[in-house]
């Protein structure tokens, strides 16, 4: 076996490396390879963060030439109990919390069950994998408008078929609470469970089969195998899926905007809905930017809690 040649470091080593045909790169080479990504990252991530923070410190109406600097006024108004902006924002945060609390557990458990079934060997499993993932490729506008007609109280097929089964056929799915939350959560779970299921499935296939064989030899039943082999093997993936699912649920906008228009009243007007309305319809971009940063901080803290829960425990 040929000895490993260490990379040349000194000037003499560099000359020796070139003589032997070993490629030698300059210090700027790694940065040149990173440059395309860094340009996109700076232009589409860092720059919007900086500009958004700057806007949040101003009374920023993009229809007017003057945008006076107000410091932290946009932030303090969100915590002023007598402020209309605060009342509307925290009502929207409450709606966001309700949606997140009900949708996230379903989007963690149902895709896991689907992935466990799809990980078994049976005829047609590739077809069923495609069926479960197919809704996810649809845009939110397509999904929301389709379900808006299906759930319509007067012409919707859902109430029609419930009537054929002898069940109540006048459920106001989109106009009354709590049915409206059932609609929004149910549609979101139907639409996005395929994405989480695919990630679960990839993680399940990475768990060594020898662990299951050893567990069976020790007399472990299916539940014990799932608890002691599958779940520990899925720990990193569970942390990832939980985090992205919480973030996606907290950023729900299209379903509420297109299916319920934030109703009944303002009950399903989520934080992103309120931010969009404040900034784009009421022209209060500074207040909207401050709302977005408050929501961002809340999601960052929640993400830290999630990773702490799923951290690797020793001993």
ABEGO torsion letter per residue (X at the ends): XBBBBBBBABAAAAAAAAAAGBBBBBAAAAAAAAAAAAAAAAAAAAAAAAAAAAAAABBBBAABABBBBAEAAAAAAAABAABAAAAAAAAAAAAAAAAAAAAAAAAAAAAAAAAAAAABBBBGAAAAAAAAAAAAABBAAAAAAAAAAAABAAABAAAAAAAAAGBBAABBAAABOAAAAAAAAAAAAAAAAAAAAAAAAAAAAABBAAAAAAAAAAGBBAAAAAAAAAAAAAAAAAAAAAAAAAAAAAABAAAAAAAAGGOBEAAABBAAAAAAAAAAAAGBAAAAAAAAAAAAAAAAAAAAAAAAAABBBBX
